[in-house]
């Protein structure tokens, strides 16, 4: 019996639930789309915890002599 | 002593949500997850000299990680073959003003599979809500 593909009209950023698990629609790096477990934005997590990103001045003070490696 | 090898004067924190999404997404017995868990134990145990590196505020491929630092995993290794993974942390502030390095991403530095997201891409998505 031939398997019939279900067509889904999904956009980047949408969430889908499959078998009780949530996935986010993301670009697949080759021009298509794929789904993966969501990565919660840090802004949401910090808001829930009352946290915030530190000031740039604090970061520069703490890491002034730290090297970079050009990777990312 | 290399100045970058000293212990940072702020606490490192691994929050449950970030750890779950970055490390516990992997099979419990996978070598990758085991390495991440081992590195976390070493960091929290305070017994390891940590080779911190600054992330690129504006890096290649649109990856922007301002306010972030990283550690190669396994700890203490340098080359991509010896340390194929990385932790990324963002300098954050608690409600009482305390500064801390908050863990935001774990993954491969240079994945062989071109579809696999790098740890830097995952960190970018954590910060900006989308991949670069």
N, CA and C atoms of all chains as a GROMACS GRO file, in nm:
protein
  612
    1UNK      N    1   0.084  -0.119   0.000
    1UNK     CA    2   0.000   0.000   0.000
    1UNK      C    3   0.088   0.124   0.000
    2UNK      N    4   0.060   0.214  -0.089
    2UNK     CA    5   0.140   0.336  -0.097
    2UNK      C    6   0.111   0.427   0.021
    3UNK      N    7   0.215   0.486   0.071
    3UNK     CA    8   0.199   0.581   0.181
    3UNK      C    9   0.167   0.719   0.123
    4UNK      N   10   0.064   0.780   0.175
    4UNK     CA   11   0.024   0.912   0.129
    4UNK      C   12   0.083   1.017   0.224
    5UNK      N   13   0.161   1.108   0.169
    5UNK     CA   14   0.223   1.211   0.253
    5UNK      C   15   0.119   1.314   0.294
    6UNK      N   16   0.126   1.355   0.419
    6UNK     CA   17   0.039   1.463   0.466
    6UNK      C   18   0.111   1.595   0.444
    7UNK      N   19   0.046   1.683   0.374
    7UNK     CA   20   0.108   1.813   0.348
    7UNK      C   21   0.075   1.910   0.462
    8UNK      N   22   0.179   1.973   0.511
    8UNK     CA   23   0.163   2.068   0.621
    8UNK      C   24   0.207   2.205   0.575
    9UNK      N   25   0.122   2.304   0.597
    9UNK     CA   26   0.155   2.442   0.560
    9UNK      C   27   0.212   2.510   0.684
   10UNK      N   28   0.342   2.500   0.700
   10UNK     CA   29   0.405   2.551   0.820
   10UNK      C   30   0.503   2.662   0.788
   11UNK      N   31   0.523   2.749   0.882
   11UNK     CA   32   0.615   2.862   0.868
   11UNK      C   33   0.718   2.856   0.980
   12UNK      N   34   0.834   2.917   0.952
   12UNK     CA   35   0.940   2.926   1.054
   12UNK      C   36   0.886   2.992   1.180
   13UNK      N   37   0.915   2.930   1.292
   13UNK     CA   38   0.873   2.986   1.420
   13UNK      C   39   0.748   2.923   1.476
   14UNK      N   40   0.672   2.851   1.391
   14UNK     CA   41   0.551   2.786   1.442
   14UNK      C   42   0.588   2.664   1.526
   15UNK      N   43   0.500   2.632   1.619
   15UNK     CA   44   0.518   2.514   1.703
   15UNK      C   45   0.420   2.406   1.661
   16UNK      N   46   0.467   2.282   1.657
   16UNK     CA   47   0.380   2.169   1.629
   16UNK      C   48   0.394   2.068   1.742
   17UNK      N   49   0.290   1.990   1.763
   17UNK     CA   50   0.294   1.888   1.866
   17UNK      C   51   0.274   1.753   1.803
   18UNK      N   52   0.368   1.663   1.826
   18UNK     CA   53   0.363   1.529   1.771
   18UNK      C   54   0.378   1.430   1.886
   19UNK      N   55   0.279   1.346   1.902
   19UNK     CA   56   0.283   1.244   2.007
   19UNK      C   57   0.316   1.306   2.144
   20UNK      N   58   0.256   1.421   2.169
   20UNK     CA   59   0.271   1.484   2.299
   20UNK      C   60   0.397   1.568   2.315
   21UNK      N   61   0.481   1.572   2.214
   21UNK     CA   62   0.603   1.652   2.225
   21UNK      C   63   0.596   1.771   2.131
   22UNK      N   64   0.647   1.885   2.177
   22UNK     CA   65   0.642   2.008   2.097
   22UNK      C   66   0.772   2.026   2.020
   23UNK      N   67   0.756   2.074   1.898
   23UNK     CA   68   0.870   2.101   1.812
   23UNK      C   69   0.850   2.237   1.747
   24UNK      N   70   0.962   2.301   1.712
   24UNK     CA   71   0.958   2.430   1.645
   24UNK      C   72   0.999   2.414   1.499
   25UNK      N   73   0.933   2.482   1.411
   25UNK     CA   74   0.969   2.482   1.270
   25UNK      C   75   1.083   2.580   1.250
   26UNK      N   76   1.194   2.529   1.195
   26UNK     CA   77   1.314   2.612   1.175
   26UNK      C   78   1.370   2.588   1.036
   27UNK      N   79   1.454   2.680   0.985
   27UNK     CA   80   1.522   2.656   0.857
   27UNK      C   81   1.618   2.539   0.872
   28UNK      N   82   1.637   2.461   0.763
   28UNK     CA   83   1.724   2.343   0.773
   28UNK      C   84   1.863   2.367   0.715
   29UNK      N   85   1.899   2.488   0.683
   29UNK     CA   86   2.030   2.527   0.631
   29UNK      C   87   2.051   2.490   0.485
   30UNK      N   88   1.951   2.426   0.423
   30UNK     CA   89   1.965   2.393   0.281
   30UNK      C   90   1.847   2.449   0.202
   31UNK      N   91   1.781   2.545   0.258
   31UNK     CA   92   1.670   2.609   0.188
   31UNK      C   93   1.533   2.554   0.221
   32UNK      N   94   1.529   2.450   0.303
   32UNK     CA   95   1.402   2.392   0.342
   32UNK      C   96   1.369   2.418   0.487
   33UNK      N   97   1.274   2.343   0.536
   33UNK     CA   98   1.234   2.356   0.675
   33UNK      C   99   1.249   2.221   0.745
   34UNK      N  100   1.268   2.226   0.874
   34UNK     CA  101   1.270   2.106   0.955
   34UNK      C  102   1.211   2.139   1.091
   35UNK      N  103   1.194   2.040   1.172
   35UNK     CA  104   1.144   2.066   1.307
   35UNK      C  105   1.247   2.016   1.407
   36UNK      N  106   1.251   2.084   1.521
   36UNK     CA  107   1.345   2.046   1.627
   36UNK      C  108   1.285   2.089   1.761
   37UNK      N  109   1.333   2.028   1.870
   37UNK     CA  110   1.285   2.073   2.001
   37UNK      C  111   1.312   2.221   2.017
   38UNK      N  112   1.217   2.297   2.070
   38UNK     CA  113   1.233   2.443   2.078
   38UNK      C  114   1.345   2.485   2.172
   39UNK      N  115   1.403   2.601   2.141
   39UNK     CA  116   1.501   2.664   2.229
   39UNK      C  117   1.435   2.789   2.284
   40UNK      N  118   1.409   2.791   2.414
   40UNK     CA  119   1.338   2.904   2.474
   40UNK      C  120   1.424   3.030   2.468
   41UNK      N  121   1.369   3.141   2.422
   41UNK     CA  122   1.445   3.266   2.418
   41UNK      C  123   1.489   3.308   2.558
   42UNK      N  124   1.612   3.355   2.568
   42UNK     CA  125   1.666   3.391   2.700
   42UNK      C  126   1.586   3.505   2.761
   43UNK      N  127   1.528   3.590   2.677
   43UNK     CA  128   1.451   3.703   2.731
   43UNK      C  129   1.332   3.652   2.813
   44UNK      N  130   1.267   3.546   2.763
   44UNK     CA  131   1.154   3.489   2.837
   44UNK      C  132   1.200   3.426   2.967
   45UNK      N  133   1.310   3.354   2.961
   45UNK     CA  134   1.360   3.286   3.081
   45UNK      C  135   1.402   3.387   3.186
   46UNK      N  136   1.471   3.492   3.143
   46UNK     CA  137   1.515   3.594   3.238
   46UNK      C  138   1.396   3.668   3.299
   47UNK      N  139   1.296   3.695   3.218
   47UNK     CA  140   1.178   3.766   3.269
   47UNK      C  141   1.112   3.685   3.381
   48UNK      N  142   1.102   3.554   3.361
   48UNK     CA  143   1.041   3.468   3.463
   48UNK      C  144   1.122   3.464   3.592
   49UNK      N  145   1.252   3.486   3.580
   49UNK     CA  146   1.341   3.475   3.697
   49UNK      C  147   1.378   3.610   3.756
   50UNK      N  148   1.333   3.717   3.693
   50UNK     CA  149   1.373   3.850   3.739
   50UNK      C  150   1.516   3.884   3.705
   51UNK      N  151   1.573   3.812   3.609
   51UNK     CA  152   1.712   3.836   3.569
   51UNK      C  153   1.717   3.928   3.448
   52UNK      N  154   1.838   3.971   3.412
   52UNK     CA  155   1.857   4.049   3.290
   52UNK      C  156   2.001   4.033   3.244
   53UNK      N  157   2.030   4.057   3.116
   53UNK     CA  158   2.169   4.056   3.072
   53UNK      C  159   2.246   4.164   3.145
   54UNK      N  160   2.373   4.135   3.174
   54UNK     CA  161   2.455   4.233   3.243
   54UNK      C  162   2.490   4.348   3.149
   55UNK      N  163   2.531   4.459   3.207
   55UNK     CA  164   2.572   4.575   3.128
   55UNK      C  165   2.700   4.544   3.051
   56UNK      N  166   2.710   4.602   2.933
   56UNK     CA  167   2.829   4.581   2.849
   56UNK      C  168   2.956   4.621   2.923
   57UNK      N  169   2.947   4.725   3.004
   57UNK     CA  170   3.064   4.770   3.078
   57UNK      C  171   3.113   4.662   3.174
   58UNK      N  172   3.021   4.593   3.238
   58UNK     CA  173   3.060   4.484   3.328
   58UNK      C  174   3.125   4.371   3.250
   59UNK      N  175   3.069   4.340   3.135
   59UNK     CA  176   3.126   4.233   3.053
   59UNK      C  177   3.268   4.269   3.010
   60UNK      N  178   3.286   4.391   2.962
   60UNK     CA  179   3.419   4.431   2.916
   60UNK      C  180   3.520   4.432   3.030
   61UNK      N  181   3.475   4.473   3.147
   61UNK     CA  182   3.565   4.475   3.264
   61UNK      C  183   3.610   4.335   3.302
   62UNK      N  184   3.518   4.240   3.296
   62UNK     CA  185   3.550   4.103   3.339
   62UNK      C  186   3.628   4.024   3.235
   63UNK      N  187   3.616   4.063   3.109
   63UNK     CA  188   3.676   3.980   3.003
   63UNK      C  189   3.781   4.055   2.922
   64UNK      N  190   3.830   4.165   2.977
   64UNK     CA  191   3.923   4.251   2.902
   64UNK      C  192   4.044   4.173   2.849
   65UNK      N  193   4.092   4.076   2.925
   65UNK     CA  194   4.212   4.004   2.882
   65UNK      C  195   4.180   3.862   2.835
   66UNK      N  196   4.058   3.841   2.795
   66UNK     CA  197   4.020   3.707   2.746
   66UNK      C  198   4.033   3.702   2.596
   67UNK      N  199   4.091   3.596   2.542
   67UNK     CA  200   4.111   3.588   2.397
   67UNK      C  201   3.982   3.551   2.323
   68UNK      N  202   3.985   3.573   2.194
   68UNK     CA  203   3.881   3.521   2.106
   68UNK      C  204   3.946   3.419   2.014
   69UNK      N  205   3.865   3.336   1.947
   69UNK     CA  206   3.922   3.234   1.861
   69UNK      C  207   3.870   3.242   1.717
   70UNK      N  208   3.786   3.340   1.688
   70UNK     CA  209   3.735   3.357   1.554
   70UNK      C  210   3.630   3.256   1.511
   71UNK      N  211   3.586   3.170   1.605
   71UNK     CA  212   3.487   3.066   1.570
   71UNK      C  213   3.344   3.117   1.577
   72UNK      N  214   3.319   3.196   1.677
   72UNK     CA  215   3.180   3.238   1.698
   72UNK      C  216   3.159   3.292   1.836
   73UNK      N  217   5.122   3.248   3.432
   73UNK     CA  218   4.990   3.190   3.402
   73UNK      C  219   4.921   3.274   3.296
   74UNK      N  220   4.866   3.210   3.201
   74UNK     CA  221   4.785   3.280   3.101
   74UNK      C  222   4.671   3.353   3.172
   75UNK      N  223   4.657   3.484   3.151
   75UNK     CA  224   4.551   3.556   3.221
   75UNK      C  225   4.412   3.502   3.194
   76UNK      N  226   4.394   3.438   3.078
   76UNK     CA  227   4.262   3.386   3.048
   76UNK      C  228   4.233   3.256   3.121
   77UNK      N  229   4.336   3.199   3.190
   77UNK     CA  230   4.318   3.071   3.255
   77UNK      C  231   4.274   3.084   3.400
   78UNK      N  232   4.268   3.205   3.450
   78UNK     CA  233   4.228   3.221   3.590
   78UNK      C  234   4.080   3.192   3.606
   79UNK      N  235   4.040   3.173   3.730
   79UNK     CA  236   3.899   3.151   3.760
   79UNK      C  237   3.825   3.284   3.752
   80UNK      N  238   3.710   3.286   3.687
   80UNK     CA  239   3.634   3.409   3.677
   80UNK      C  240   3.579   3.448   3.815
   81UNK      N  241   3.575   3.577   3.843
   81UNK     CA  242   3.531   3.620   3.974
   81UNK      C  243   3.379   3.625   3.989
   82UNK      N  244   3.307   3.558   3.903
   82UNK     CA  245   3.162   3.549   3.917
   82UNK      C  246   3.121   3.403   3.907
   83UNK      N  247   3.005   3.373   3.963
   83UNK     CA  248   2.956   3.236   3.968
   83UNK      C  249   2.912   3.188   3.830
   84UNK      N  250   2.930   3.059   3.804
   84UNK     CA  251   2.876   2.995   3.686
   84UNK      C  252   2.747   2.925   3.726
   85UNK      N  253   2.642   2.946   3.647
   85UNK     CA  254   2.513   2.885   3.681
   85UNK      C  255   2.459   2.804   3.564
   86UNK      N  256   2.413   2.684   3.594
   86UNK     CA  257   2.346   2.600   3.496
   86UNK      C  258   2.199   2.589   3.538
   87UNK      N  259   2.113   2.668   3.477
   87UNK     CA  260   1.970   2.662   3.508
   87UNK      C  261   1.909   2.537   3.445
   88UNK      N  262   1.805   2.487   3.512
   88UNK     CA  263   1.744   2.360   3.470
   88UNK      C  264   1.690   2.364   3.328
   89UNK      N  265   1.622   2.475   3.291
   89UNK     CA  266   1.558   2.482   3.158
   89UNK      C  267   1.662   2.476   3.047
   90UNK      N  268   1.764   2.559   3.058
   90UNK     CA  269   1.867   2.562   2.955
   90UNK      C  270   1.939   2.427   2.947
   91UNK      N  271   1.968   2.369   3.063
   91UNK     CA  272   2.038   2.239   3.064
   91UNK      C  273   1.953   2.132   2.997
   92UNK      N  274   1.824   2.134   3.027
   92UNK     CA  275   1.733   2.035   2.967
   92UNK      C  276   1.731   2.049   2.815
   93UNK      N  277   1.718   2.173   2.767
   93UNK     CA  278   1.707   2.193   2.622
   93UNK      C  279   1.838   2.167   2.548
   94UNK      N  280   1.949   2.192   2.614
   94UNK     CA  281   2.078   2.180   2.545
   94UNK      C  282   2.144   2.043   2.562
   95UNK      N  283   2.132   1.984   2.679
   95UNK     CA  284   2.205   1.859   2.708
   95UNK      C  285   2.111   1.740   2.722
   96UNK      N  286   2.004   1.758   2.795
   96UNK     CA  287   1.914   1.645   2.818
   96UNK      C  288   1.829   1.612   2.696
   97UNK      N  289   1.841   1.691   2.588
   97UNK     CA  290   1.778   1.654   2.461
   97UNK      C  291   1.850   1.533   2.402
   98UNK      N  292   1.973   1.509   2.446
   98UNK     CA  293   2.054   1.399   2.394
   98UNK      C  294   2.026   1.272   2.472
   99UNK      N  295   2.047   1.158   2.406
   99UNK     CA  296   2.027   1.030   2.473
   99UNK      C  297   2.112   1.023   2.600
  100UNK      N  298   2.054   0.966   2.703
  100UNK     CA  299   2.118   0.964   2.835
  100UNK      C  300   2.257   0.903   2.832
  101UNK      N  301   2.278   0.807   2.742
  101UNK     CA  302   2.407   0.737   2.739
  101UNK      C  303   2.496   0.780   2.624
  102UNK      N  304   2.456   0.883   2.551
  102UNK     CA  305   2.538   0.926   2.437
  102UNK      C  306   2.669   0.985   2.487
  103UNK      N  307   2.778   0.958   2.417
  103UNK     CA  308   2.908   1.015   2.459
  103UNK      C  309   2.906   1.167   2.467
  104UNK      N  310   2.830   1.231   2.380
  104UNK     CA  311   2.822   1.377   2.381
  104UNK      C  312   2.762   1.427   2.512
  105UNK      N  313   2.652   1.366   2.553
  105UNK     CA  314   2.589   1.408   2.678
  105UNK      C  315   2.678   1.377   2.798
  106UNK      N  316   2.740   1.262   2.794
  106UNK     CA  317   2.830   1.225   2.905
  106UNK      C  318   2.942   1.327   2.920
  107UNK      N  319   2.996   1.374   2.808
  107UNK     CA  320   3.104   1.474   2.813
  107UNK      C  321   3.054   1.606   2.871
  108UNK      N  322   2.933   1.646   2.832
  108UNK     CA  323   2.877   1.771   2.887
  108UNK      C  324   2.856   1.758   3.038
  109UNK      N  325   2.802   1.646   3.080
  109UNK     CA  326   2.776   1.626   3.223
  109UNK      C  327   2.906   1.624   3.302
  110UNK      N  328   3.006   1.561   3.244
  110UNK     CA  329   3.136   1.554   3.311
  110UNK      C  330   3.197   1.694   3.324
  111UNK      N  331   3.189   1.773   3.216
  111UNK     CA  332   3.244   1.908   3.219
  111UNK      C  333   3.170   1.994   3.322
  112UNK      N  334   3.040   1.979   3.330
  112UNK     CA  335   2.964   2.056   3.429
  112UNK      C  336   3.008   2.020   3.571
  113UNK      N  337   3.026   1.891   3.596
  113UNK     CA  338   3.071   1.850   3.730
  113UNK      C  339   3.206   1.912   3.763
  114UNK      N  340   3.295   1.915   3.664
  114UNK     CA  341   3.427   1.973   3.687
  114UNK      C  342   3.417   2.122   3.719
  115UNK      N  343   3.333   2.192   3.644
  115UNK     CA  344   3.315   2.337   3.665
  115UNK      C  345   3.256   2.364   3.803
  116UNK      N  346   3.150   2.291   3.836
  116UNK     CA  347   3.083   2.315   3.963
  116UNK      C  348   3.169   2.268   4.081
  117UNK      N  349   3.257   2.172   4.055
  117UNK     CA  350   3.347   2.125   4.159
  117UNK      C  351   3.459   2.222   4.187
  118UNK      N  352   3.482   2.313   4.092
  118UNK     CA  353   3.583   2.416   4.112
  118UNK      C  354   3.726   2.366   4.105
  119UNK      N  355   3.744   2.244   4.056
  119UNK     CA  356   3.879   2.185   4.060
  119UNK      C  357   3.957   2.208   3.932
  120UNK      N  358   3.891   2.266   3.831
  120UNK     CA  359   3.956   2.277   3.701
  120UNK      C  360   3.994   2.420   3.669
  121UNK      N  361   4.112   2.437   3.612
  121UNK     CA  362   4.148   2.567   3.556
  121UNK      C  363   4.073   2.583   3.426
  122UNK      N  364   4.000   2.693   3.412
  122UNK     CA  365   3.911   2.708   3.298
  122UNK      C  366   3.970   2.804   3.194
  123UNK      N  367   3.975   2.757   3.071
  123UNK     CA  368   4.028   2.839   2.960
  123UNK      C  369   3.915   2.914   2.892
  124UNK      N  370   3.873   3.022   2.953
  124UNK     CA  371   3.762   3.100   2.899
  124UNK      C  372   3.804   3.174   2.774
  125UNK      N  373   3.714   3.184   2.681
  125UNK     CA  374   3.735   3.264   2.561
  125UNK      C  375   3.612   3.351   2.538
  126UNK      N  376   3.637   3.469   2.483
  126UNK     CA  377   3.526   3.561   2.455
  126UNK      C  378   3.460   3.523   2.324
  127UNK      N  379   3.329   3.524   2.319
  127UNK     CA  380   3.256   3.500   2.194
  127UNK      C  381   3.258   3.627   2.109
  128UNK      N  382   3.224   3.609   1.982
  128UNK     CA  383   3.223   3.722   1.889
  128UNK      C  384   3.092   3.799   1.904
  129UNK      N  385   3.105   3.930   1.931
  129UNK     CA  386   2.984   4.013   1.938
  129UNK      C  387   2.917   4.020   1.802
  130UNK      N  388   3.001   4.024   1.696
  130UNK     CA  389   2.950   4.020   1.559
  130UNK      C  390   3.040   3.925   1.480
  131UNK      N  391   2.999   3.799   1.473
  131UNK     CA  392   3.082   3.697   1.410
  131UNK      C  393   3.042   3.666   1.268
  132UNK      N  394   3.111   3.566   1.212
  132UNK     CA  395   3.083   3.525   1.074
  132UNK      C  396   2.946   3.460   1.066
  133UNK      N  397   2.886   3.472   0.950
  133UNK     CA  398   2.757   3.408   0.927
  133UNK      C  399   2.644   3.471   1.004
  134UNK      N  400   2.665   3.594   1.050
  134UNK     CA  401   2.557   3.663   1.121
  134UNK      C  402   2.539   3.618   1.265
  135UNK      N  403   2.636   3.543   1.317
  135UNK     CA  404   2.625   3.497   1.456
  135UNK      C  405   2.673   3.608   1.548
  136UNK      N  406   2.584   3.656   1.632
  136UNK     CA  407   2.613   3.768   1.722
  136UNK      C  408   2.591   3.724   1.866
  137UNK      N  409   2.702   3.717   1.939
  137UNK     CA  410   2.693   3.670   2.078
  137UNK      C  411   2.755   3.772   2.173
  138UNK      N  412   2.697   3.892   2.179
  138UNK     CA  413   2.750   3.994   2.270
  138UNK      C  414   2.731   3.952   2.415
  139UNK      N  415   2.829   3.983   2.497
  139UNK     CA  416   2.818   3.952   2.639
  139UNK      C  417   2.837   3.806   2.673
  140UNK      N  418   2.894   3.730   2.580
  140UNK     CA  419   2.906   3.585   2.602
  140UNK      C  420   3.052   3.538   2.602
  141UNK      N  421   3.075   3.432   2.675
  141UNK     CA  422   3.205   3.363   2.676
  141UNK      C  423   3.178   3.215   2.653
  142UNK      N  424   3.289   3.140   2.632
  142UNK     CA  425   3.272   2.998   2.603
  142UNK      C  426   3.383   2.916   2.665
  143UNK      N  427   3.355   2.789   2.678
  143UNK     CA  428   3.454   2.690   2.719
  143UNK      C  429   3.448   2.575   2.621
  144UNK      N  430   3.565   2.524   2.583
  144UNK     CA  431   3.566   2.404   2.501
  144UNK      C  432   3.540   2.283   2.590
  145UNK      N  433   3.475   2.184   2.531
  145UNK     CA  434   3.444   2.060   2.602
  145UNK      C  435   3.496   1.943   2.518
  146UNK      N  436   3.572   1.849   2.578
  146UNK     CA  437   3.614   1.840   2.717
  146UNK      C  438   3.701   1.958   2.761
  147UNK      N  439   3.691   1.991   2.888
  147UNK     CA  440   3.766   2.104   2.942
  147UNK      C  441   3.915   2.079   2.931
  148UNK      N  442   3.988   2.187   2.911
  148UNK     CA  443   4.134   2.177   2.909
  148UNK      C  444   4.192   2.137   2.776
  149UNK      N  445   4.108   2.104   2.679
  149UNK     CA  446   4.156   2.070   2.545
  149UNK      C  447   4.137   2.190   2.455
  150UNK      N  448   4.210   2.195   2.344
  150UNK     CA  449   4.203   2.311   2.257
  150UNK      C  450   4.153   2.280   2.115
  151UNK      N  451   4.219   2.190   2.046
  151UNK     CA  452   4.186   2.165   1.906
  151UNK      C  453   4.045   2.110   1.889
  152UNK      N  454   3.992   2.130   1.768
  152UNK     CA  455   3.856   2.085   1.741
  152UNK      C  456   3.842   1.934   1.751
  153UNK      N  457   3.950   1.860   1.722
  153UNK     CA  458   3.941   1.715   1.732
  153UNK      C  459   3.947   1.668   1.876
  154UNK      N  460   4.022   1.741   1.958
  154UNK     CA  461   4.032   1.703   2.100
  154UNK      C  462   3.915   1.757   2.181
  155UNK      N  463   3.865   1.871   2.142
  155UNK     CA  464   3.754   1.934   2.214
  155UNK      C  465   3.646   1.973   2.112
  156UNK      N  466   3.569   1.876   2.067
  156UNK     CA  467   3.474   1.904   1.958
  156UNK      C  468   3.348   1.979   2.001
  157UNK      N  469   3.329   1.996   2.132
  157UNK     CA  470   3.206   2.059   2.182
  157UNK      C  471   3.236   2.189   2.255
  158UNK      N  472   3.132   2.263   2.284
  158UNK     CA  473   3.151   2.387   2.358
  158UNK      C  474   3.030   2.423   2.443
  159UNK      N  475   3.056   2.492   2.552
  159UNK     CA  476   2.954   2.558   2.634
  159UNK      C  477   2.959   2.707   2.603
  160UNK      N  478   2.845   2.772   2.595
  160UNK     CA  479   2.840   2.918   2.584
  160UNK      C  480   2.763   2.972   2.705
  161UNK      N  481   2.815   3.078   2.763
  161UNK     CA  482   2.754   3.142   2.880
  161UNK      C  483   2.735   3.291   2.851
  162UNK      N  484   2.626   3.347   2.905
  162UNK     CA  485   2.605   3.491   2.895
  162UNK      C  486   2.620   3.555   3.033
  163UNK      N  487   2.686   3.669   3.039
  163UNK     CA  488   2.695   3.742   3.165
  163UNK      C  489   2.558   3.801   3.196
  164UNK      N  490   2.503   3.761   3.309
  164UNK     CA  491   2.369   3.805   3.346
  164UNK      C  492   2.370   3.861   3.488
  165UNK      N  493   2.256   3.917   3.524
  165UNK     CA  494   2.244   3.982   3.654
  165UNK      C  495   2.119   3.932   3.724
  166UNK      N  496   2.136   3.888   3.848
  166UNK     CA  497   2.022   3.847   3.930
  166UNK      C  498   1.944   3.969   3.977
  167UNK      N  499   1.824   3.949   4.030
  167UNK     CA  500   1.745   4.063   4.078
  167UNK      C  501   1.819   4.146   4.184
  168UNK      N  502   1.906   4.083   4.262
  168UNK     CA  503   1.980   4.158   4.365
  168UNK      C  504   2.107   4.224   4.311
  169UNK      N  505   2.127   4.215   4.180
  169UNK     CA  506   2.242   4.280   4.118
  169UNK      C  507   2.364   4.192   4.102
  170UNK      N  508   2.359   4.070   4.157
  170UNK     CA  509   2.474   3.980   4.148
  170UNK      C  510   2.498   3.938   4.003
  171UNK      N  511   2.623   3.944   3.961
  171UNK     CA  512   2.659   3.901   3.827
  171UNK      C  513   2.688   3.751   3.827
  172UNK      N  514   2.653   3.686   3.715
  172UNK     CA  515   2.678   3.543   3.702
  172UNK      C  516   2.695   3.507   3.556
  173UNK      N  517   2.765   3.398   3.532
  173UNK     CA  518   2.774   3.344   3.396
  173UNK      C  519   2.663   3.241   3.381
  174UNK      N  520   2.563   3.274   3.300
  174UNK     CA  521   2.448   3.185   3.283
  174UNK      C  522   2.468   3.099   3.158
  175UNK      N  523   2.464   2.967   3.177
  175UNK     CA  524   2.478   2.873   3.066
  175UNK      C  525   2.361   2.890   2.969
  176UNK      N  526   2.393   2.904   2.840
  176UNK     CA  527   2.284   2.921   2.742
  176UNK      C  528   2.287   2.819   2.629
  177UNK      N  529   2.402   2.755   2.601
  177UNK     CA  530   2.404   2.662   2.487
  177UNK      C  531   2.516   2.560   2.499
  178UNK      N  532   2.490   2.442   2.444
  178UNK     CA  533   2.590   2.336   2.432
  178UNK      C  534   2.574   2.272   2.296
  179UNK      N  535   2.686   2.237   2.234
  179UNK     CA  536   2.678   2.166   2.106
  179UNK      C  537   2.814   2.154   2.043
  180UNK      N  538   2.814   2.111   1.917
  180UNK     CA  539   2.937   2.090   1.843
  180UNK      C  540   2.994   2.224   1.795
  181UNK      N  541   3.126   2.234   1.798
  181UNK     CA  542   3.191   2.354   1.747
  181UNK      C  543   3.197   2.351   1.594
  182UNK      N  544   3.230   2.236   1.539
  182UNK     CA  545   3.244   2.222   1.394
  182UNK      C  546   3.180   2.090   1.350
  183UNK      N  547   3.049   2.085   1.346
  183UNK     CA  548   2.983   1.957   1.312
  183UNK      C  549   3.017   1.908   1.172
  184UNK      N  550   3.036   1.777   1.160
  184UNK     CA  551   3.062   1.716   1.029
  184UNK      C  552   2.937   1.719   0.943
  185UNK      N  553   2.824   1.697   1.004
  185UNK     CA  554   2.696   1.702   0.931
  185UNK      C  555   2.659   1.848   0.908
  186UNK      N  556   2.650   1.890   0.782
  186UNK     CA  557   2.622   2.032   0.755
  186UNK      C  558   2.485   2.077   0.804
  187UNK      N  559   2.396   1.984   0.832
  187UNK     CA  560   2.264   2.021   0.883
  187UNK      C  561   2.264   2.046   1.034
  188UNK      N  562   2.367   1.998   1.100
  188UNK     CA  563   2.372   2.014   1.244
  188UNK      C  564   2.408   2.157   1.281
  189UNK      N  565   2.335   2.215   1.371
  189UNK     CA  566   2.361   2.350   1.418
  189UNK      C  567   2.482   2.352   1.510
  190UNK      N  568   2.568   2.452   1.494
  190UNK     CA  569   2.682   2.465   1.584
  190UNK      C  570   2.635   2.518   1.719
  191UNK      N  571   2.722   2.504   1.817
  191UNK     CA  572   2.689   2.558   1.948
  191UNK      C  573   2.669   2.709   1.940
  192UNK      N  574   2.739   2.773   1.848
  192UNK     CA  575   2.727   2.919   1.834
  192UNK      C  576   2.592   2.957   1.771
  193UNK      N  577   2.546   2.877   1.677
  193UNK     CA  578   2.414   2.902   1.618
  193UNK      C  579   2.305   2.881   1.723
  194UNK      N  580   2.321   2.777   1.804
  194UNK     CA  581   2.222   2.752   1.911
  194UNK      C  582   2.221   2.869   2.011
  195UNK      N  583   2.340   2.918   2.044
  195UNK     CA  584   2.348   3.031   2.138
  195UNK      C  585   2.284   3.156   2.078
  196UNK      N  586   2.309   3.178   1.949
  196UNK     CA  587   2.248   3.293   1.881
  196UNK      C  588   2.096   3.282   1.887
  197UNK      N  589   2.045   3.163   1.861
  197UNK     CA  590   1.899   3.146   1.864
  197UNK      C  591   1.845   3.169   2.005
  198UNK      N  592   1.918   3.124   2.105
  198UNK     CA  593   1.876   3.146   2.244
  198UNK      C  594   1.867   3.297   2.274
  199UNK      N  595   1.964   3.372   2.222
  199UNK     CA  596   1.967   3.516   2.250
  199UNK      C  597   1.868   3.595   2.166
  200UNK      N  598   1.854   3.556   2.039
  200UNK     CA  599   1.779   3.641   1.945
  200UNK      C  600   1.646   3.580   1.898
  201UNK      N  601   1.618   3.456   1.937
  201UNK     CA  602   1.490   3.395   1.904
  201UNK      C  603   1.482   3.332   1.767
  202UNK      N  604   1.589   3.339   1.689
  202UNK     CA  605   1.592   3.278   1.556
  202UNK      C  606   1.735   3.249   1.518
  203UNK      N  607   1.753   3.157   1.424
  203UNK     CA  608   1.888   3.127   1.378
  203UNK      C  609   1.940   3.240   1.289
  204UNK      N  610   2.073   3.256   1.285
  204UNK     CA  611   2.127   3.365   1.202
  204UNK      C  612   2.103   3.340   1.054
   0.00000   0.00000   0.00000
